Amino acid sequence: MAMTKIKKGDTVKVIAGKDLGAEGKVLSVKDGKVLVEGVGIVKKHSKPSMANQDGGIIEKESYIDASNVMYVHKGQAVRVGFEVKDGKKVRVAKVNGKREVID
């Protein structure tokens, strides 16, 4: 799969879905989907086990599609692109027609 524009540790804003407007830190990226802290909460029924003695209903984050989030740069949700600078491919934030290096 191609290099993704969103990486683990980025702060993102949800732009579509039931958690519209929520911001959080990316915990994981997998197959074009992202796991965002505090976003996409689902209830999961679990049987008692050694790790969870009581079992019951637990709430946890679920993956959402990467197209439903935007990178947050200086408090503003922006698009992300790539440029070659000094022979290296770097991510850039597209802000008001200008490009600012992220990493």
CNS distance restraints for C-alpha pairs under 8 A (distance, minus, plus):
assign (resid   1 and name CA) (resid  31 and name CA) 7.63 0.50 0.50
assign (resid   4 and name CA) (resid  32 and name CA) 7.44 0.50 0.50
assign (resid   5 and name CA) (resid  80 and name CA) 6.23 0.50 0.50
assign (resid   5 and name CA) (resid  81 and name CA) 7.08 0.50 0.50
assign (resid   5 and name CA) (resid  91 and name CA) 7.44 0.50 0.50
assign (resid   6 and name CA) (resid  10 and name CA) 6.81 0.50 0.50
assign (resid   6 and name CA) (resid  29 and name CA) 7.72 0.50 0.50
assign (resid   6 and name CA) (resid  66 and name CA) 7.49 0.50 0.50
assign (resid   6 and name CA) (resid  71 and name CA) 7.00 0.50 0.50
assign (resid   7 and name CA) (resid  26 and name CA) 7.10 0.50 0.50
assign (resid   7 and name CA) (resid  28 and name CA) 7.74 0.50 0.50
assign (resid   7 and name CA) (resid  29 and name CA) 6.61 0.50 0.50
assign (resid   8 and name CA) (resid  25 and name CA) 7.91 0.50 0.50
assign (resid   8 and name CA) (resid  26 and name CA) 5.12 0.50 0.50
assign (resid   8 and name CA) (resid  27 and name CA) 5.63 0.50 0.50
assign (resid   8 and name CA) (resid  28 and name CA) 5.39 0.50 0.50
assign (resid   8 and name CA) (resid  29 and name CA) 6.30 0.50 0.50
assign (resid   9 and name CA) (resid  25 and name CA) 5.83 0.50 0.50
assign (resid   9 and name CA) (resid  26 and name CA) 5.11 0.50 0.50
assign (resid   9 and name CA) (resid  27 and name CA) 6.34 0.50 0.50
assign (resid  10 and name CA) (resid  25 and name CA) 5.70 0.50 0.50
assign (resid  10 and name CA) (resid  26 and name CA) 5.50 0.50 0.50
assign (resid  10 and name CA) (resid  71 and name CA) 7.08 0.50 0.50
assign (resid  10 and name CA) (resid  72 and name CA) 7.88 0.50 0.50
assign (resid  11 and name CA) (resid  23 and name CA) 7.01 0.50 0.50
assign (resid  11 and name CA) (resid  24 and name CA) 5.59 0.50 0.50
assign (resid  11 and name CA) (resid  25 and name CA) 4.48 0.50 0.50
assign (resid  11 and name CA) (resid  26 and name CA) 6.28 0.50 0.50
assign (resid  11 and name CA) (resid  71 and name CA) 6.24 0.50 0.50
assign (resid  11 and name CA) (resid  72 and name CA) 5.66 0.50 0.50
assign (resid  12 and name CA) (resid  23 and name CA) 5.62 0.50 0.50
assign (resid  12 and name CA) (resid  24 and name CA) 5.72 0.50 0.50
assign (resid  12 and name CA) (resid  25 and name CA) 6.32 0.50 0.50
assign (resid  12 and name CA) (resid  26 and name CA) 7.04 0.50 0.50
assign (resid  12 and name CA) (resid  36 and name CA) 7.96 0.50 0.50
assign (resid  12 and name CA) (resid  69 and name CA) 6.07 0.50 0.50
assign (resid  12 and name CA) (resid  70 and name CA) 5.38 0.50 0.50
assign (resid  12 and name CA) (resid  71 and name CA) 4.53 0.50 0.50
assign (resid  12 and name CA) (resid  72 and name CA) 5.17 0.50 0.50
assign (resid  12 and name CA) (resid  77 and name CA) 7.48 0.50 0.50
assign (resid  13 and name CA) (resid  21 and name CA) 6.16 0.50 0.50
assign (resid  13 and name CA) (resid  22 and name CA) 5.72 0.50 0.50
assign (resid  13 and name CA) (resid  23 and name CA) 4.36 0.50 0.50
assign (resid  13 and name CA) (resid  24 and name CA) 6.71 0.50 0.50
assign (resid  13 and name CA) (resid  69 and name CA) 5.42 0.50 0.50
assign (resid  13 and name CA) (resid  70 and name CA) 5.30 0.50 0.50
assign (resid  13 and name CA) (resid  71 and name CA) 6.47 0.50 0.50
assign (resid  13 and name CA) (resid  72 and name CA) 6.43 0.50 0.50
assign (resid  13 and name CA) (resid  77 and name CA) 6.56 0.50 0.50
assign (resid  14 and name CA) (resid  19 and name CA) 6.54 0.50 0.50
assign (resid  14 and name CA) (resid  20 and name CA) 5.21 0.50 0.50
assign (resid  14 and name CA) (resid  21 and name CA) 5.25 0.50 0.50
assign (resid  14 and name CA) (resid  22 and name CA) 5.43 0.50 0.50
assign (resid  14 and name CA) (resid  23 and name CA) 6.35 0.50 0.50
assign (resid  14 and name CA) (resid  68 and name CA) 5.87 0.50 0.50
assign (resid  14 and name CA) (resid  69 and name CA) 4.43 0.50 0.50
assign (resid  14 and name CA) (resid  70 and name CA) 6.54 0.50 0.50
assign (resid  15 and name CA) (resid  20 and name CA) 5.36 0.50 0.50
assign (resid  15 and name CA) (resid  21 and name CA) 6.07 0.50 0.50
assign (resid  15 and name CA) (resid  68 and name CA) 5.41 0.50 0.50
assign (resid  15 and name CA) (resid  69 and name CA) 5.46 0.50 0.50
assign (resid  15 and name CA) (resid  70 and name CA) 6.86 0.50 0.50
assign (resid  16 and name CA) (resid  20 and name CA) 5.18 0.50 0.50
assign (resid  16 and name CA) (resid  21 and name CA) 7.94 0.50 0.50
assign (resid  16 and name CA) (resid  68 and name CA) 5.20 0.50 0.50
assign (resid  16 and name CA) (resid  69 and name CA) 7.38 0.50 0.50
assign (resid  17 and name CA) (resid  68 and name CA) 7.38 0.50 0.50
assign (resid  18 and name CA) (resid  40 and name CA) 7.86 0.50 0.50
assign (resid  19 and name CA) (resid  39 and name CA) 6.45 0.50 0.50
assign (resid  19 and name CA) (resid  40 and name CA) 6.80 0.50 0.50
assign (resid  22 and name CA) (resid  39 and name CA) 7.12 0.50 0.50
assign (resid  23 and name CA) (resid  39 and name CA) 7.98 0.50 0.50
assign (resid  24 and name CA) (resid  36 and name CA) 5.79 0.50 0.50
assign (resid  24 and name CA) (resid  37 and name CA) 5.25 0.50 0.50
assign (resid  24 and name CA) (resid  38 and name CA) 6.67 0.50 0.50
assign (resid  24 and name CA) (resid  39 and name CA) 7.26 0.50 0.50
assign (resid  25 and name CA) (resid  36 and name CA) 5.62 0.50 0.50
assign (resid  25 and name CA) (resid  37 and name CA) 5.42 0.50 0.50
assign (resid  26 and name CA) (resid  34 and name CA) 6.67 0.50 0.50
assign (resid  26 and name CA) (resid  35 and name CA) 5.81 0.50 0.50
assign (resid  26 and name CA) (resid  36 and name CA) 4.49 0.50 0.50
assign (resid  26 and name CA) (resid  37 and name CA) 6.29 0.50 0.50
assign (resid  27 and name CA) (resid  34 and name CA) 7.53 0.50 0.50
assign (resid  27 and name CA) (resid  35 and name CA) 5.40 0.50 0.50
assign (resid  27 and name CA) (resid  36 and name CA) 5.64 0.50 0.50
assign (resid  27 and name CA) (resid  37 and name CA) 6.37 0.50 0.50
assign (resid  28 and name CA) (resid  34 and name CA) 5.78 0.50 0.50
assign (resid  28 and name CA) (resid  35 and name CA) 5.09 0.50 0.50
assign (resid  28 and name CA) (resid  36 and name CA) 7.39 0.50 0.50
assign (resid  29 and name CA) (resid  33 and name CA) 5.82 0.50 0.50
assign (resid  29 and name CA) (resid  34 and name CA) 4.53 0.50 0.50
assign (resid  29 and name CA) (resid  35 and name CA) 6.39 0.50 0.50
assign (resid  30 and name CA) (resid  34 and name CA) 6.34 0.50 0.50
assign (resid  32 and name CA) (resid  65 and name CA) 6.29 0.50 0.50
assign (resid  32 and name CA) (resid  66 and name CA) 5.62 0.50 0.50
assign (resid  33 and name CA) (resid  63 and name CA) 5.83 0.50 0.50
assign (resid  33 and name CA) (resid  64 and name CA) 5.43 0.50 0.50
assign (resid  33 and name CA) (resid  65 and name CA) 4.34 0.50 0.50
assign (resid  33 and name CA) (resid  66 and name CA) 4.87 0.50 0.50
assign (resid  34 and name CA) (resid  63 and name CA) 5.29 0.50 0.50
assign (resid  34 and name CA) (resid  64 and name CA) 5.50 0.50 0.50
assign (resid  34 and name CA) (resid  65 and name CA) 6.18 0.50 0.50
assign (resid  34 and name CA) (resid  66 and name CA) 5.63 0.50 0.50
assign (resid  35 and name CA) (resid  39 and name CA) 7.81 0.50 0.50
assign (resid  35 and name CA) (resid  61 and name CA) 6.81 0.50 0.50
assign (resid  35 and name CA) (resid  62 and name CA) 6.17 0.50 0.50
assign (resid  35 and name CA) (resid  63 and name CA) 4.61 0.50 0.50
assign (resid  35 and name CA) (resid  64 and name CA) 6.45 0.50 0.50
assign (resid  36 and name CA) (resid  40 and name CA) 7.62 0.50 0.50
assign (resid  36 and name CA) (resid  61 and name CA) 7.14 0.50 0.50
assign (resid  36 and name CA) (resid  62 and name CA) 7.98 0.50 0.50
assign (resid  36 and name CA) (resid  63 and name CA) 7.40 0.50 0.50
assign (resid  36 and name CA) (resid  64 and name CA) 7.93 0.50 0.50
assign (resid  37 and name CA) (resid  61 and name CA) 6.92 0.50 0.50
assign (resid  38 and name CA) (resid  61 and name CA) 6.42 0.50 0.50
assign (resid  39 and name CA) (resid  61 and name CA) 6.09 0.50 0.50
assign (resid  39 and name CA) (resid  62 and name CA) 7.58 0.50 0.50
assign (resid  40 and name CA) (resid  61 and name CA) 5.30 0.50 0.50
assign (resid  40 and name CA) (resid  62 and name CA) 5.28 0.50 0.50
assign (resid  40 and name CA) (resid  63 and name CA) 6.99 0.50 0.50
assign (resid  40 and name CA) (resid  64 and name CA) 6.90 0.50 0.50
assign (resid  41 and name CA) (resid  59 and name CA) 6.30 0.50 0.50
assign (resid  41 and name CA) (resid  60 and name CA) 5.34 0.50 0.50
assign (resid  41 and name CA) (resid  61 and name CA) 4.46 0.50 0.50
assign (resid  41 and name CA) (resid  62 and name CA) 6.12 0.50 0.50
assign (resid  42 and name CA) (resid  59 and name CA) 5.56 0.50 0.50
assign (resid  42 and name CA) (resid  60 and name CA) 5.64 0.50 0.50
assign (resid  42 and name CA) (resid  61 and name CA) 6.21 0.50 0.50
assign (resid  42 and name CA) (resid  62 and name CA) 6.52 0.50 0.50
assign (resid  43 and name CA) (resid  57 and name CA) 6.29 0.50 0.50
assign (resid  43 and name CA) (resid  58 and name CA) 5.63 0.50 0.50
assign (resid  43 and name CA) (resid  59 and name CA) 4.51 0.50 0.50
assign (resid  43 and name CA) (resid  60 and name CA) 6.60 0.50 0.50
assign (resid  44 and name CA) (resid  57 and name CA) 5.56 0.50 0.50
assign (resid  44 and name CA) (resid  58 and name CA) 5.29 0.50 0.50
assign (resid  44 and name CA) (resid  59 and name CA) 6.14 0.50 0.50
assign (resid  44 and name CA) (resid  60 and name CA) 7.43 0.50 0.50
assign (resid  45 and name CA) (resid  55 and name CA) 7.64 0.50 0.50
assign (resid  45 and name CA) (resid  56 and name CA) 5.73 0.50 0.50
assign (resid  45 and name CA) (resid  57 and name CA) 4.52 0.50 0.50
assign (resid  45 and name CA) (resid  58 and name CA) 6.38 0.50 0.50
assign (resid  46 and name CA) (resid  55 and name CA) 5.17 0.50 0.50
assign (resid  46 and name CA) (resid  56 and name CA) 5.44 0.50 0.50
assign (resid  46 and name CA) (resid  57 and name CA) 6.21 0.50 0.50
assign (resid  46 and name CA) (resid  58 and name CA) 7.22 0.50 0.50
assign (resid  47 and name CA) (resid  54 and name CA) 7.84 0.50 0.50
assign (resid  47 and name CA) (resid  55 and name CA) 4.73 0.50 0.50
assign (resid  47 and name CA) (resid  56 and name CA) 6.56 0.50 0.50
assign (resid  48 and name CA) (resid  52 and name CA) 5.70 0.50 0.50
assign (resid  48 and name CA) (resid  53 and name CA) 5.07 0.50 0.50
assign (resid  48 and name CA) (resid  54 and name CA) 5.26 0.50 0.50
assign (resid  48 and name CA) (resid  55 and name CA) 3.98 0.50 0.50
assign (resid  48 and name CA) (resid  56 and name CA) 7.43 0.50 0.50
assign (resid  49 and name CA) (resid  53 and name CA) 5.36 0.50 0.50
assign (resid  49 and name CA) (resid  54 and name CA) 7.67 0.50 0.50
assign (resid  49 and name CA) (resid  55 and name CA) 6.94 0.50 0.50
assign (resid  64 and name CA) (resid  68 and name CA) 7.21 0.50 0.50
assign (resid  65 and name CA) (resid  69 and name CA) 7.63 0.50 0.50
assign (resid  70 and name CA) (resid  77 and name CA) 5.66 0.50 0.50
assign (resid  70 and name CA) (resid  78 and name CA) 6.18 0.50 0.50
assign (resid  70 and name CA) (resid  79 and name CA) 6.52 0.50 0.50
assign (resid  71 and name CA) (resid  77 and name CA) 5.54 0.50 0.50
assign (resid  71 and name CA) (resid  78 and name CA) 5.67 0.50 0.50
assign (resid  71 and name CA) (resid  79 and name CA) 6.63 0.50 0.50
assign (resid  71 and name CA) (resid  80 and name CA) 7.01 0.50 0.50
assign (resid  72 and name CA) (resid  76 and name CA) 5.23 0.50 0.50
assign (resid  72 and name CA) (resid  77 and name CA) 4.35 0.50 0.50
assign (resid  72 and name CA) (resid  78 and name CA) 6.10 0.50 0.50
assign (resid  73 and name CA) (resid  77 and name CA) 6.23 0.50 0.50
assign (resid  73 and name CA) (resid  78 and name CA) 6.50 0.50 0.50
assign (resid  73 and name CA) (resid  93 and name CA) 7.11 0.50 0.50
assign (resid  78 and name CA) (resid  93 and name CA) 6.26 0.50 0.50
assign (resid  78 and name CA) (resid  94 and name CA) 6.12 0.50 0.50
assign (resid  78 and name CA) (resid  95 and name CA) 6.35 0.50 0.50
assign (resid  79 and name CA) (resid  93 and name CA) 5.97 0.50 0.50
assign (resid  79 and name CA) (resid  94 and name CA) 5.42 0.50 0.50
assign (resid  79 and name CA) (resid  95 and name CA) 7.66 0.50 0.50
assign (resid  80 and name CA) (resid  91 and name CA) 6.70 0.50 0.50
assign (resid  80 and name CA) (resid  92 and name CA) 5.72 0.50 0.50
assign (resid  80 and name CA) (resid  93 and name CA) 4.78 0.50 0.50
assign (resid  80 and name CA) (resid  94 and name CA) 5.98 0.50 0.50
assign (resid  81 and name CA) (resid  91 and name CA) 5.72 0.50 0.50
assign (resid  81 and name CA) (resid  92 and name CA) 5.26 0.50 0.50
assign (resid  81 and name CA) (resid  93 and name CA) 6.45 0.50 0.50
assign (resid  81 and name CA) (resid  94 and name CA) 7.02 0.50 0.50
assign (resid  82 and name CA) (resid  89 and name CA) 6.56 0.50 0.50
assign (resid  82 and name CA) (resid  90 and name CA) 5.61 0.50 0.50
assign (resid  82 and name CA) (resid  91 and name CA) 4.62 0.50 0.50
assign (resid  82 and name CA) (resid  92 and name CA) 5.70 0.50 0.50
assign (resid  83 and name CA) (resid  89 and name CA) 5.64 0.50 0.50
assign (resid  83 and name CA) (resid  90 and name CA) 5.55 0.50 0.50
assign (resid  83 and name CA) (resid  91 and name CA) 6.54 0.50 0.50
assign (resid  83 and name CA) (resid  92 and name CA) 6.86 0.50 0.50
assign (resid  84 and name CA) (resid  88 and name CA) 5.28 0.50 0.50
assign (resid  84 and name CA) (resid  89 and name CA) 4.40 0.50 0.50
assign (resid  84 and name CA) (resid  90 and name CA) 6.15 0.50 0.50
assign (resid  85 and name CA) (resid  89 and name CA) 6.39 0.50 0.50
assign (resid  85 and name CA) (resid  90 and name CA) 6.88 0.50 0.50
assign (resid  90 and name CA) (resid 101 and name CA) 7.00 0.50 0.50
assign (resid  90 and name CA) (resid 102 and name CA) 7.66 0.50 0.50
assign (resid  90 and name CA) (resid 103 and name CA) 6.88 0.50 0.50
assign (resid  91 and name CA) (resid 101 and name CA) 6.07 0.50 0.50
assign (resid  91 and name CA) (resid 102 and name CA) 5.69 0.50 0.50
assign (resid  91 and name CA) (resid 103 and name CA) 6.46 0.50 0.50
assign (resid  92 and name CA) (resid  99 and name CA) 5.78 0.50 0.50
assign (resid  92 and name CA) (resid 100 and name CA) 5.23 0.50 0.50
assign (resid  92 and name CA) (resid 101 and name CA) 4.31 0.50 0.50
assign (resid  92 and name CA) (resid 102 and name CA) 5.26 0.50 0.50
assign (resid  92 and name CA) (resid 103 and name CA) 7.86 0.50 0.50
assign (resid  93 and name CA) (resid  99 and name CA) 5.51 0.50 0.50
assign (resid  93 and name CA) (resid 100 and name CA) 5.18 0.50 0.50
assign (resid  93 and name CA) (resid 101 and name CA) 6.30 0.50 0.50
assign (resid  93 and name CA) (resid 102 and name CA) 6.28 0.50 0.50
assign (resid  94 and name CA) (resid  98 and name CA) 5.79 0.50 0.50
assign (resid  94 and name CA) (resid  99 and name CA) 4.78 0.50 0.50
assign (resid  94 and name CA) (resid 100 and name CA) 6.72 0.50 0.50
assign (resid  95 and name CA) (resid  99 and name CA) 6.08 0.50 0.50
assign (resid  95 and name CA) (resid 100 and name CA) 7.30 0.50 0.50
